[in-house]
Amino acid sequence: MRFSHVILWVLLVVPCQAIAGTEFVARVLAVHEGDRVMIHYQGRNEIVSLRDVDCPKPKQPYGKQAKHAAAVYLANRDVVVRDLKKDQQGRMTADILLNDGRNIAQELVKEGLAWVLLGEVRDPTLKDMEELARASKHGLWSEPDPVPPWKWKPIKPARRN
């Protein structure tokens, strides 16, 4: 491999790999949903989903509240992004921390505005936080039978002839 090819490989491959497993500061440009934001770092924009949680979809009950809460915490602020990487669905995921060290996914779960994803999660405290929110009937847990986003189907209006 020629030296110029090595330099090109380093410039193209290493920055993407170097981000996984590290922390860096990024600016939140937009909050798309409670668990999905656009960040700006290293001269580029990236849509990132919060790791281990799923907020209600925007048209789902508590979806607007989840987006609003995330915007209050994150919009136009610098945050710490930890361990940015692609998940099994090809989405970029990360832990997003506020400047005071709080994890935004934990805050949304505590407020009853997010479900902890099924299966293995990296942050075991999330499941305990979800149980406390359920027991306290915070947010979406105040509903008798909340439907998680992965099962929710929007009601389509009847077609007029």
DSSP file (Angstrom, degrees, kcal/mol; ACC not computed):
  #  RESIDUE AA STRUCTURE BP1 BP2  ACC     N-H-->O    O-->H-N    N-H-->O    O-->H-N    TCO  KAPPA ALPHA  PHI   PSI    X-CA   Y-CA   Z-CA
    1    1 A M              0   0    0      0, 0.0     2,-0.1     0, 0.0     5,-0.0   0.000 360.0 360.0 360.0 130.2    0.0    0.0    0.0
    2    2 A R     >  -     0   0    0      1,-0.1     4,-1.9     4,-0.0     3,-0.5  -0.356 360.0-112.8 -74.6 157.2    1.4    3.4   -1.0
    3    3 A F  H  > S+     0   0    0      1,-0.2     4,-2.4     2,-0.2     5,-0.2   0.878 117.0  55.0 -57.2 -41.2    1.9    6.1    1.6
    4    4 A S  H  > S+     0   0    0      1,-0.2     4,-2.1     2,-0.2    -1,-0.2   0.854 107.2  51.0 -63.9 -33.7   -0.8    8.3   -0.1
    5    5 A H  H  > S+     0   0    0     -3,-0.5     4,-2.5     2,-0.2    -1,-0.2   0.875 108.6  51.6 -69.4 -36.7   -3.3    5.4    0.2
    6    6 A V  H  X S+     0   0    0     -4,-1.9     4,-2.6     2,-0.2    -2,-0.2   0.930 110.2  48.7 -64.3 -45.1   -2.5    5.0    3.9
    7    7 A I  H  X S+     0   0    0     -4,-2.4     4,-2.5     2,-0.2    -2,-0.2   0.928 112.3  48.5 -60.6 -45.9   -3.1    8.7    4.5
    8    8 A L  H  X S+     0   0    0     -4,-2.1     4,-2.1     2,-0.2     5,-0.2   0.912 111.4  50.2 -61.2 -43.3   -6.4    8.5    2.7
    9    9 A W  H  X>S+     0   0    0     -4,-2.5     4,-3.1     1,-0.2     5,-0.7   0.924 110.7  49.5 -61.0 -44.7   -7.4    5.4    4.7
   10   10 A V  H  X5S+     0   0    0     -4,-2.6     4,-0.8     1,-0.2    -2,-0.2   0.917 112.4  47.7 -61.7 -43.4   -6.6    7.2    7.9
   11   11 A L  H  <5S+     0   0    0     -4,-2.5    -1,-0.2    -5,-0.2    -2,-0.2   0.850 121.1  35.6 -67.5 -34.2   -8.6   10.3    7.0
   12   12 A L  H  <5S+     0   0    0     -4,-2.1     4,-0.4    -5,-0.2    -2,-0.2   0.853 128.7  27.2 -89.1 -37.1  -11.6    8.3    5.9
   13   13 A V  H  X5S+     0   0    0     -4,-3.1     4,-1.8    -5,-0.2     3,-0.4   0.893 111.0  58.4 -96.3 -46.2  -11.8    5.4    8.3
   14   14 A V  H  X<S+     0   0    0     -4,-0.8     4,-3.2    -5,-0.7     5,-0.2   0.881  99.5  57.0 -61.4 -43.1  -10.1    6.4   11.5
   15   15 A P  H  > S+     0   0    0      0, 0.0     4,-1.0     0, 0.0    -1,-0.2   0.902 109.9  46.3 -57.6 -38.8  -12.4    9.4   12.4
   16   16 A C  H  > S+     0   0    0     -3,-0.4     4,-0.8    -4,-0.4     3,-0.3   0.910 117.7  42.2 -67.8 -41.7  -15.5    7.2   12.3
   17   17 A Q  H  < S+     0   0    0     -4,-1.8     3,-0.3     1,-0.2    -1,-0.2   0.840 107.7  60.9 -73.9 -32.2  -13.9    4.4   14.4
   18   18 A A  H  < S+     0   0    0     -4,-3.2    -1,-0.2    -5,-0.2    -2,-0.2   0.779  97.9  59.3 -67.2 -25.2  -12.3    6.9   16.8
   19   19 A I  H >< S+     0   0    0     -4,-1.0     3,-2.0    -3,-0.3    65,-0.6   0.896  85.7  86.8 -72.2 -39.5  -15.7    8.2   17.8
   20   20 A A  T 3< S+     0   0    0     -4,-0.8    65,-0.1     1,-0.3     3,-0.1  -0.409 100.8  15.4 -61.9 130.8  -17.0    4.9   19.1
   21   21 A G  T 3  S+     0   0    0      1,-0.3    -1,-0.3    -2,-0.1     2,-0.2   0.518 113.2  92.8  85.4   4.4  -15.9    4.4   22.7
   22   22 A T    <   -     0   0    0     -3,-2.0    61,-2.8    62,-0.1     2,-0.4  -0.730  67.2-125.9-123.5 174.2  -15.1    8.0   23.2
   23   23 A E  E     +A   82   0A   0     -2,-0.2     2,-0.3    59,-0.2    59,-0.2  -0.931  30.4 164.4-117.3 145.4  -16.7   11.2   24.5
   24   24 A F  E     -A   81   0A   0     57,-1.8    57,-3.3    -2,-0.4     2,-0.4  -0.979  36.7-107.1-152.8 162.2  -16.9   14.5   22.6
   25   25 A V  E     +A   80   0A   0     -2,-0.3     2,-0.3    55,-0.2    55,-0.2  -0.767  39.9 172.3 -94.2 136.5  -18.8   17.7   22.8
   26   26 A A  E     -A   79   0A   0     53,-2.4    53,-3.0    -2,-0.4     2,-0.5  -0.935  30.7-119.4-137.8 161.1  -21.4   18.4   20.2
   27   27 A R  E     -AB  78  40A   0     13,-2.2    13,-2.3    -2,-0.3     2,-0.7  -0.882  22.9-132.4-101.9 131.6  -24.1   21.0   19.7
   28   28 A V  E     + B   0  39A   0     49,-2.7    48,-1.4    -2,-0.5    49,-0.3  -0.762  27.1 176.6 -83.5 116.6  -27.7   19.9   19.5
   29   29 A L  E     +     0   0A   0      9,-2.9     2,-0.3    -2,-0.7    -1,-0.2   0.812  62.4   0.2 -89.3 -34.7  -29.2   21.6   16.4
   30   30 A A  E     - B   0  38A   0      8,-1.3     8,-2.8    45,-0.1     2,-0.6  -0.996  53.9-137.7-155.6 150.7  -32.7   20.1   16.5
   31   31 A V  E     + B   0  37A   0     -2,-0.3     6,-0.2     6,-0.2     3,-0.1  -0.958  22.0 175.9-111.1 111.5  -34.9   17.7   18.4
   32   32 A H  E    S-     0   0A   0      4,-2.0     2,-0.3    -2,-0.6     5,-0.2   0.889  70.3 -12.7 -82.7 -42.6  -36.8   15.5   16.0
   33   33 A E  E >  S- B   0  36A   0      3,-1.9     3,-1.3    34,-0.1    -1,-0.3  -0.862  85.2 -85.3-145.7 175.3  -38.5   13.3   18.6
   34   34 A G  T 3  S+     0   0    0     22,-0.5    74,-0.1    -2,-0.3    23,-0.1   0.839 130.4  30.4 -57.5 -32.4  -38.0   12.7   22.3
   35   35 A D  T 3  S+     0   0    0     21,-0.2    15,-2.4     1,-0.1     2,-0.4   0.197 112.2  71.2-113.1  15.7  -35.3   10.2   21.5
   36   36 A R  E <   +BC  33  49A   0     -3,-1.3    -4,-2.0    13,-0.2    -3,-1.9  -0.968  54.3 164.4-140.6 121.5  -33.9   11.5   18.3
   37   37 A V  E     -BC  31  48A   0     11,-2.6    11,-3.3    -2,-0.4     2,-0.5  -0.882  33.8-125.0-131.8 160.2  -31.8   14.7   17.8
   38   38 A M  E     -BC  30  47A   0     -8,-2.8    -9,-2.9    -2,-0.3    -8,-1.3  -0.944  32.2-172.0-106.3 126.0  -29.5   16.3   15.3
   39   39 A I  E     -BC  28  46A   0      7,-3.0     7,-2.4    -2,-0.5     2,-0.4  -0.784  15.8-143.2-113.7 159.6  -26.0   17.1   16.6
   40   40 A H  E     +BC  27  45A   0    -13,-2.3   -13,-2.2    -2,-0.3     2,-0.3  -0.991  34.8 143.1-122.8 126.3  -23.2   19.1   15.0
   41   41 A Y  E >   + C   0  44A   0      3,-2.5     3,-2.4    -2,-0.4   -15,-0.1  -0.978  60.9  12.6-157.1 152.5  -19.6   18.0   15.6
   42   42 A Q  T 3  S-     0   0    0     -2,-0.3     3,-0.1     1,-0.3   -16,-0.0   0.820 129.9 -57.4  46.8  39.0  -16.3   17.9   13.7
   43   43 A G  T 3  S+     0   0    0      1,-0.2     2,-0.3     0, 0.0    -1,-0.3   0.598 119.2  90.0  75.6  11.0  -17.9   20.1   11.0
   44   44 A R  E <   -C   41   0A   0     -3,-2.4    -3,-2.5     2,-0.0     2,-0.3  -0.932  68.0-125.4-138.2 163.0  -20.8   17.7   10.2
   45   45 A N  E     -C   40   0A   0     -2,-0.3     2,-0.3    -5,-0.2    -5,-0.2  -0.831  25.8-178.1-106.5 145.6  -24.3   17.1   11.3
   46   46 A E  E     -C   39   0A   0     -7,-2.4    -7,-3.0    -2,-0.3     2,-0.5  -0.995  25.5-133.6-145.1 134.7  -25.6   13.7   12.5
   47   47 A I  E     -C   38   0A   0     -2,-0.3    45,-0.5    -9,-0.2     2,-0.4  -0.801  33.1-171.1 -87.1 127.3  -29.0   12.4   13.5
   48   48 A V  E     -C   37   0A   0    -11,-3.3   -11,-2.6    -2,-0.5     2,-0.4  -0.966  15.4-149.4-126.9 134.5  -28.5   10.4   16.8
   49   49 A S  E     -Cd  36  93A   0     43,-3.0    45,-1.7    -2,-0.4   -13,-0.2  -0.803  32.0-106.7 -97.9 143.2  -31.0    8.2   18.7
   50   50 A L  E >   - d   0  94A   0    -15,-2.4     3,-0.8    -2,-0.4    45,-0.2  -0.494  41.3-113.0 -67.9 135.8  -30.7    7.9   22.4
   51   51 A R  T 3  S+     0   0    0     43,-2.1    45,-0.1     1,-0.2    -1,-0.1  -0.437  87.7   5.1 -72.0 140.9  -29.3    4.5   23.4
   52   52 A D  T 3  S+     0   0    0     -2,-0.1    65,-2.7     1,-0.1     2,-0.3   0.359 111.3  84.8  75.6  -1.8  -31.5    2.0   25.3
   53   53 A V  E <   -G  116   0B   0     -3,-0.8     2,-0.4    63,-0.3    63,-0.2  -0.893  52.8-160.3-131.4 161.5  -34.8    3.9   25.2
   54   54 A D  E     -G  115   0B   0     61,-2.3    61,-2.8    -2,-0.3    96,-0.1  -0.951  13.4-156.5-140.4 118.8  -37.7    4.6   22.9
   55   55 A C        -     0   0    0     -2,-0.4    59,-0.2    59,-0.2     8,-0.1  -0.533  37.3 -85.0 -87.9 158.8  -40.0    7.6   23.3
   56   56 A P        -     0   0    0      0, 0.0   -22,-0.5     0, 0.0   -21,-0.2  -0.312  52.4-102.9 -58.1 146.8  -43.6    7.7   22.1
   57   57 A K    >   -     0   0    0      1,-0.1     3,-1.8   -24,-0.1     6,-0.2  -0.314  38.3-100.2 -67.3 157.8  -43.9    8.8   18.4
   58   58 A P  T 3  S+     0   0    0      0, 0.0     6,-0.4     0, 0.0     5,-0.1   0.813 123.2  41.0 -54.6 -35.5  -45.0   12.4   17.8
   59   59 A K  T 3  S+     0   0    0      4,-0.1     3,-0.1     2,-0.1    -2,-0.0   0.442  99.7  93.3 -92.8   0.6  -48.6   11.5   17.1
   60   60 A Q  S X  S-     0   0    0     -3,-1.8     3,-2.7     1,-0.1     4,-0.5  -0.585  97.5 -79.4 -87.6 152.4  -48.7    8.9   19.9
   61   61 A P  T 3  S+     0   0    0      0, 0.0    -1,-0.1     0, 0.0    -2,-0.1  -0.310 121.0  11.7 -52.2 132.7  -50.0    9.8   23.4
   62   62 A Y  T 3> S+     0   0    0     -4,-0.1     4,-2.0    -3,-0.1     5,-0.1   0.437  95.3 114.6  74.4   4.6  -47.1   11.6   25.2
   63   63 A G  H <> S+     0   0    0     -3,-2.7     4,-2.2    -6,-0.2   -29,-0.2   0.919  77.8  45.4 -67.0 -43.8  -45.1   12.0   22.0
   64   64 A K  H  > S+     0   0    0     -4,-0.5     4,-2.6    -6,-0.4    -1,-0.2   0.887 112.6  51.8 -66.8 -38.0  -45.3   15.7   22.0
   65   65 A Q  H  > S+     0   0    0      2,-0.2     4,-2.8     1,-0.2    -1,-0.2   0.901 109.4  49.8 -65.1 -39.6  -44.5   15.9   25.7
   66   66 A A  H  X S+     0   0    0     -4,-2.0     4,-2.4     2,-0.2    -2,-0.2   0.922 112.8  46.6 -64.5 -43.8  -41.4   13.7   25.2
   67   67 A K  H  X S+     0   0    0     -4,-2.2     4,-2.4     2,-0.2    -2,-0.2   0.925 113.6  48.8 -64.0 -43.6  -40.2   15.9   22.3
   68   68 A H  H  X S+     0   0    0     -4,-2.6     4,-2.5     2,-0.2    -2,-0.2   0.928 111.3  49.1 -62.5 -45.6  -40.9   19.1   24.3
   69   69 A A  H  X S+     0   0    0     -4,-2.8     4,-2.0     1,-0.2    -1,-0.2   0.922 112.1  48.5 -60.6 -44.2  -39.0   17.7   27.4
   70   70 A A  H  X S+     0   0    0     -4,-2.4     4,-2.8     1,-0.2     5,-0.4   0.900 110.9  51.3 -62.9 -39.7  -36.0   16.7   25.2
   71   71 A A  H  X S+     0   0    0     -4,-2.4     4,-1.8     2,-0.2    -2,-0.2   0.895 107.3  52.7 -64.8 -39.7  -36.0   20.1   23.6
   72   72 A V  H  < S+     0   0    0     -4,-2.5    -1,-0.2     1,-0.2    -2,-0.2   0.919 117.1  39.0 -61.4 -42.8  -36.0   21.8   27.0
   73   73 A Y  H  < S+     0   0    0     -4,-2.0    -2,-0.2    -5,-0.2    -1,-0.2   0.888 134.4  15.3 -70.4 -39.7  -33.0   19.8   28.1
   74   74 A L  H >< S+     0   0    0     -4,-2.8     3,-1.8    -5,-0.2   -46,-0.4   0.754  77.9 123.0-116.2 -29.7  -31.1   19.8   24.8
   75   75 A A  T 3< S-     0   0    0     -4,-1.8   -46,-0.1    -5,-0.4     3,-0.1  -0.111  94.3  -9.3 -56.2 129.8  -32.1   22.4   22.1
   76   76 A N  T 3  S+     0   0    0    -48,-1.4     2,-0.3     1,-0.2    -1,-0.3   0.775 108.7 122.4  57.2  31.9  -29.3   24.6   21.0
   77   77 A R    <   -     0   0    0     -3,-1.8   -49,-2.7   -49,-0.3     2,-0.4  -0.862  67.0-113.7-120.4 155.9  -27.0   23.4   23.8
   78   78 A D  E     +A   27   0A   0     -2,-0.3    21,-0.3   -51,-0.2     2,-0.3  -0.737  42.3 177.8 -83.2 136.2  -23.6   21.8   23.9
   79   79 A V  E     -A   26   0A   0    -53,-3.0   -53,-2.4    -2,-0.4     2,-0.6  -0.869  32.9-110.2-133.0 165.3  -23.8   18.2   25.2
   80   80 A V  E     -AE  25  97A   0     17,-2.5    17,-3.2    -2,-0.3     2,-0.5  -0.895  28.6-157.1 -98.6 126.0  -21.4   15.4   25.8
   81   81 A V  E     -AE  24  96A   0    -57,-3.3   -57,-1.8    -2,-0.6     2,-0.5  -0.912  10.3-163.3-105.5 124.9  -21.9   12.5   23.4
   82   82 A R  E     -AE  23  95A   0     13,-3.0    13,-2.2    -2,-0.5   -59,-0.2  -0.929  59.9 -10.0-116.2 129.6  -20.6    9.2   24.6
   83   83 A D  E    S-     0   0A   0    -61,-2.8     2,-0.4    -2,-0.5   -63,-0.2   0.918  71.5-163.9  58.4  55.4  -19.9    6.1   22.5
   84   84 A L  E     +     0   0A   0    -65,-0.6     2,-0.3   -62,-0.4    10,-0.2  -0.563  28.2 137.5 -70.7 124.6  -21.5    7.1   19.2
   85   85 A K  E     - E   0  93A   0      8,-2.3     8,-3.2    -2,-0.4     2,-0.3  -0.985  54.4 -88.4-161.0 166.0  -22.0    4.0   17.0
   86   86 A K  E     - E   0  92A   0     -2,-0.3     6,-0.2     6,-0.2     2,-0.1  -0.597  38.7-147.1 -80.3 139.3  -24.4    2.3   14.6
   87   87 A D    >   -     0   0    0      4,-2.8     3,-1.7    -2,-0.3    -1,-0.1  -0.272  39.2 -82.8 -92.9-172.9  -26.9    0.0   16.1
   88   88 A Q  T 3  S+     0   0    0      1,-0.3    -2,-0.0     2,-0.1    -1,-0.0   0.751 130.2  53.3 -65.4 -24.7  -28.4   -3.2   14.5
   89   89 A Q  T 3  S-     0   0    0      2,-0.1    -1,-0.3     0, 0.0     3,-0.1   0.410 120.5-107.1 -89.7   2.0  -30.9   -1.1   12.5
   90   90 A G  S <  S+     0   0    0     -3,-1.7     2,-0.2     1,-0.3    -2,-0.1   0.524  76.1 134.7  86.5   6.2  -28.2    1.1   11.1
   91   91 A R        -     0   0    0      1,-0.0    -4,-2.8   -43,-0.0     2,-0.5  -0.602  61.3-115.0 -86.0 148.9  -29.1    4.1   13.2
   92   92 A M  E     - E   0  86A   0    -45,-0.5   -43,-3.0    -6,-0.2     2,-0.3  -0.727  41.9-177.6 -79.6 128.6  -26.4    6.2   15.0
   93   93 A T  E     +dE  49  85A   0     -8,-3.2    -8,-2.3    -2,-0.5     2,-0.3  -0.909   9.7 153.4-127.8 155.6  -26.9    5.8   18.8
   94   94 A A  E     -d   50   0A   0    -45,-1.7   -43,-2.1    -2,-0.3     2,-0.5  -0.981  46.2 -99.2-165.5 165.6  -25.2    7.3   21.7
   95   95 A D  E     - E   0  82A   0    -13,-2.2   -13,-3.0    -2,-0.3     2,-0.5  -0.862  38.4-155.4 -89.0 132.2  -25.5    8.3   25.4
   96   96 A I  E     - E   0  81A   0     -2,-0.5     8,-2.6   -15,-0.2     2,-0.4  -0.959  10.4-166.9-116.4 122.4  -26.1   12.0   25.5
   97   97 A L  E     -FE 103  80A   0    -17,-3.2   -17,-2.5    -2,-0.5     6,-0.2  -0.846  16.7-129.3-111.9 141.5  -25.1   13.8   28.7
   98   98 A L    >   -     0   0    0      4,-3.1     3,-2.3    -2,-0.4   -19,-0.1  -0.367  39.2 -99.1 -75.7 165.4  -26.0   17.3   29.9
   99   99 A N  T 3  S+     0   0    0    -21,-0.3    -1,-0.1     1,-0.3   -20,-0.1   0.769 125.1  57.8 -60.3 -25.1  -23.1   19.5   31.1
  100  100 A D  T 3  S-     0   0    0      2,-0.1    -1,-0.3     1,-0.0    -2,-0.0   0.393 123.6-104.1 -86.6   5.4  -23.9   18.6   34.7
  101  101 A G  S <  S+     0   0    0     -3,-2.3    -2,-0.1     1,-0.3     2,-0.1   0.294  73.3 141.4  95.4  -9.2  -23.4   14.9   33.9
  102  102 A R        -     0   0    0     -5,-0.1    -4,-3.1     1,-0.1     2,-0.5  -0.441  51.5-127.9 -69.7 140.0  -27.1   13.8   33.7
  103  103 A N  B  >  -F   97   0A   0     -6,-0.2     4,-1.9     1,-0.1    -6,-0.2  -0.779   9.7-145.8 -87.8 124.3  -28.0   11.3   31.0
  104  104 A I  H  > S+     0   0    0     -8,-2.6     4,-2.3    -2,-0.5     5,-0.2   0.842  98.2  56.8 -63.4 -34.6  -30.9   12.6   29.0
  105  105 A A  H  > S+     0   0    0     -9,-0.4     4,-2.2     1,-0.2    -1,-0.2   0.920 107.5  48.9 -62.4 -42.6  -32.3    9.0   28.5
  106  106 A Q  H  > S+     0   0    0      1,-0.2     4,-2.7    -3,-0.2    -2,-0.2   0.910 109.7  51.9 -62.4 -41.9  -32.4    8.5   32.2
  107  107 A E  H  X S+     0   0    0     -4,-1.9     4,-1.7     1,-0.2    -2,-0.2   0.910 110.7  47.3 -62.6 -42.6  -34.2   11.9   32.7
  108  108 A L  H  <>S+     0   0    0     -4,-2.3     5,-3.0     2,-0.2     6,-0.4   0.886 112.6  49.3 -67.6 -38.6  -36.9   11.0   30.1
  109  109 A V  H ><5S+     0   0    0     -4,-2.2     3,-1.6     4,-0.2     5,-0.2   0.932 109.9  51.3 -65.2 -44.8  -37.4    7.5   31.7
  110  110 A K  H 3<5S+     0   0    0     -4,-2.7    -1,-0.2     1,-0.3    -2,-0.2   0.847 109.1  51.4 -60.7 -34.1  -37.7    9.0   35.1
  111  111 A E  T 3<5S-     0   0    0     -4,-1.7    -1,-0.3    -5,-0.2    -2,-0.2   0.470 117.8-113.3 -81.9  -1.1  -40.3   11.5   33.8
  112  112 A G  T < 5S+     0   0    0     -3,-1.6    28,-3.0    -4,-0.3    29,-0.2   0.839  85.8 117.1  73.2  32.9  -42.3    8.6   32.3
  113  113 A L      < +     0   0    0     -5,-3.0     2,-0.3    26,-0.2    -4,-0.2   0.201  67.7  41.8-116.9  13.4  -41.6    9.8   28.7
  114  114 A A        -     0   0    0     -6,-0.4     2,-0.3    -5,-0.2   -59,-0.2  -0.984  66.6-134.4-157.7 147.7  -39.7    6.8   27.4
  115  115 A W  E     -G   54   0B   0    -61,-2.8   -61,-2.3    -2,-0.3     2,-0.4  -0.771  28.4-120.0 -95.0 147.0  -39.7    3.1   27.5
  116  116 A V  E     -G   53   0B   0     -2,-0.3   -63,-0.3   -63,-0.2   -64,-0.1  -0.761  41.1-107.2 -81.5 134.3  -36.5    1.1   28.2
  117  117 A L        -     0   0    0    -65,-2.7    -1,-0.1    -2,-0.4     2,-0.1  -0.248  35.6-103.9 -63.0 149.6  -35.9   -1.1   25.1
  118  118 A L  S    S+     0   0    0     -3,-0.0     2,-0.2     2,-0.0    -1,-0.1  -0.355  83.8  22.7 -70.0 154.1  -36.5   -4.8   25.5
  119  119 A G  S    S-     0   0    0     -2,-0.1     2,-0.3     2,-0.0     0, 0.0  -0.493 112.2  -4.3  89.8-159.2  -33.5   -7.1   25.9
  120  120 A E        -     0   0    0     -2,-0.2     2,-0.3     2,-0.0   -68,-0.1  -0.530  63.3-170.2 -76.8 130.4  -30.1   -6.2   27.1
  121  121 A V        -     0   0    0     -2,-0.3    -2,-0.0     1,-0.1     6,-0.0  -0.892  26.6-134.7-118.5 152.5  -29.4   -2.6   27.8
  122  122 A R  S    S+     0   0    0     -2,-0.3    -1,-0.1     1,-0.2    -2,-0.0   0.784  97.9  56.2 -75.8 -26.9  -26.0   -1.0   28.5
  123  123 A D    >   -     0   0    0      1,-0.1     3,-1.7    -3,-0.0     4,-0.4  -0.851  64.8-173.3-110.0  97.3  -27.4    1.0   31.5
  124  124 A P  T >> S+     0   0    0      0, 0.0     4,-0.8     0, 0.0     3,-0.6   0.718  79.4  69.1 -64.8 -20.4  -28.9   -1.4   34.0
  125  125 A T  H 3> S+     0   0    0      1,-0.2     4,-2.3     2,-0.2     5,-0.2   0.735  83.7  73.8 -69.5 -20.0  -30.3    1.5   36.1
  126  126 A L  H <> S+     0   0    0     -3,-1.7     4,-2.4     1,-0.2    -1,-0.2   0.892  92.3  52.8 -60.4 -40.5  -32.7    2.4   33.4
  127  127 A K  H <> S+     0   0    0     -3,-0.6     4,-2.1    -4,-0.4    -1,-0.2   0.897 109.8  48.3 -64.8 -39.3  -34.9   -0.6   34.1
  128  128 A D  H  X S+     0   0    0     -4,-0.8     4,-2.1     2,-0.2    -1,-0.2   0.908 111.0  51.2 -65.0 -41.3  -35.2    0.4   37.8
  129  129 A M  H  X S+     0   0    0     -4,-2.3     4,-2.3     1,-0.2    -2,-0.2   0.890 108.9  51.0 -63.0 -39.5  -36.0    4.0   36.8
  130  130 A E  H  X S+     0   0    0     -4,-2.4     4,-2.7     2,-0.2    -1,-0.2   0.917 108.4  51.8 -64.7 -42.4  -38.8    2.8   34.5
  131  131 A E  H  X S+     0   0    0     -4,-2.1     4,-2.6     1,-0.2    -2,-0.2   0.896 110.2  49.1 -61.1 -40.0  -40.2    0.6   37.3
  132  132 A L  H  X S+     0   0    0     -4,-2.1     4,-2.1     2,-0.2    -1,-0.2   0.912 111.3  48.9 -65.4 -42.5  -40.3    3.7   39.6
  133  133 A A  H  X>S+     0   0    0     -4,-2.3     5,-2.3     2,-0.2     4,-0.6   0.901 112.5  49.0 -63.7 -40.3  -42.0    5.8   37.0
  134  134 A R  H ><5S+     0   0    0     -4,-2.7     3,-1.0     1,-0.2    -2,-0.2   0.948 112.0  47.6 -61.8 -49.1  -44.5    3.1   36.4
  135  135 A A  H 3<5S+     0   0    0     -4,-2.6    -2,-0.2     1,-0.3    -1,-0.2   0.845 115.4  45.3 -63.0 -34.5  -45.2    2.7   40.2
  136  136 A S  H 3<5S-     0   0    0     -4,-2.1    -1,-0.3    -5,-0.2    -2,-0.2   0.513 107.4-128.3 -86.2  -5.7  -45.5    6.5   40.5
  137  137 A K  T <<5 +     0   0    0     -3,-1.0     2,-0.2    -4,-0.6    -3,-0.2   0.876  45.0 172.1  57.9  41.0  -47.7    6.7   37.4
  138  138 A H    > < -     0   0    0     -5,-2.3     3,-2.2    -6,-0.1    -1,-0.2  -0.568  50.1 -35.1 -77.7 143.3  -45.5    9.5   35.9
  139  139 A G  G >  S+     0   0    0      1,-0.3     3,-2.2    -2,-0.2     4,-0.2  -0.124 135.4   7.4  53.0-127.0  -46.2   10.6   32.3
  140  140 A L  G >  S+     0   0    0    -28,-3.0     3,-1.3     1,-0.3    -1,-0.3   0.696 121.2  71.4 -63.8 -19.0  -47.3    7.8   30.0
  141  141 A W  G <  S+     0   0    0     -3,-2.2    -1,-0.3     1,-0.3    -2,-0.2   0.541  81.4  73.3 -76.3  -4.9  -47.6    5.4   32.9
  142  142 A S  G <  S+     0   0    0     -3,-2.2    -1,-0.3   -30,-0.2    -2,-0.2   0.658  81.1  90.3 -77.7 -15.3  -50.6    7.4   34.1
  143  143 A E  S <  S-     0   0    0     -3,-1.3    -6,-0.0    -4,-0.2     0, 0.0  -0.510  86.0-125.7 -77.0 148.7  -52.5    5.8   31.2
  144  144 A P  S    S+     0   0    0      0, 0.0    -1,-0.1     0, 0.0    -3,-0.0   0.858  99.4   6.9 -65.6 -34.5  -54.3    2.4   31.9
  145  145 A D  S    S-     0   0    0     -5,-0.1    -4,-0.1     2,-0.0    -3,-0.0  -0.502  78.3-164.0-148.5  72.8  -52.5    0.5   29.1
  146  146 A P        -     0   0    0      0, 0.0    -5,-0.0     0, 0.0    -6,-0.0  -0.320  14.6-137.8 -64.6 141.7  -49.8    2.5   27.3
  147  147 A V        -     0   0    0    -86,-0.1     5,-0.1     2,-0.0    -2,-0.0  -0.875  17.0-126.2-102.9 123.4  -48.7    1.1   24.0
  148  148 A P    >>  -     0   0    0      0, 0.0     3,-2.1     0, 0.0     4,-1.3  -0.317  24.4-112.6 -66.7 153.0  -44.9    1.1   23.3
  149  149 A P  T 34 S+     0   0    0      0, 0.0     3,-0.1     0, 0.0   -94,-0.1   0.794 114.8  61.7 -58.0 -31.0  -43.8    2.8   20.1
  150  150 A W  T 34 S+     0   0    0      1,-0.2    -3,-0.0   -96,-0.1     0, 0.0   0.629 115.3  34.0 -73.9 -10.2  -42.7   -0.5   18.5
  151  151 A K  T <4 S+     0   0    0     -3,-2.1    -1,-0.2     2,-0.0     2,-0.2   0.515  94.4 110.3-112.8 -12.3  -46.3   -1.7   18.7
  152  152 A W     <  -     0   0    0     -4,-1.3   -92,-0.0    -5,-0.1     0, 0.0  -0.427  43.1-172.2 -74.4 135.3  -48.1    1.5   18.1
  153  153 A K        -     0   0    0     -2,-0.2    -3,-0.0     3,-0.0     3,-0.0  -0.994  26.2-122.2-124.7 123.7  -50.1    2.0   14.9
  154  154 A P        -     0   0    0      0, 0.0     2,-0.6     0, 0.0   -94,-0.1  -0.341  27.5-113.1 -65.2 146.6  -51.5    5.4   14.2
  155  155 A I        -     0   0    0      1,-0.0     0, 0.0    -2,-0.0     0, 0.0  -0.702  31.2-144.8 -80.5 121.7  -55.3    5.5   13.6
  156  156 A K        -     0   0    0     -2,-0.6     3,-0.1     1,-0.1    -1,-0.0  -0.714  19.8-111.7 -89.5 136.5  -55.9    6.5   10.0
  157  157 A P        -     0   0    0      0, 0.0    -1,-0.1     0, 0.0     2,-0.1  -0.327  39.5 -97.2 -65.3 148.9  -58.9    8.7    9.3
  158  158 A A        -     0   0    0      1,-0.1     2,-0.3    -2,-0.0     0, 0.0  -0.376  42.1-112.5 -65.1 142.4  -61.7    7.0    7.4
  159  159 A R        -     0   0    0     -3,-0.1     2,-0.4    -2,-0.1    -1,-0.1  -0.566  24.3-137.0 -78.6 137.9  -61.6    7.8    3.7
  160  160 A R              0   0    0     -2,-0.3    -1,-0.0     1,-0.1     0, 0.0  -0.800 360.0 360.0 -94.8 136.6  -64.4    9.9    2.3
  161  161 A N              0   0    0     -2,-0.4    -1,-0.1     0, 0.0    -2,-0.0   0.440 360.0 360.0 -93.1 360.0  -66.0    8.8   -1.0
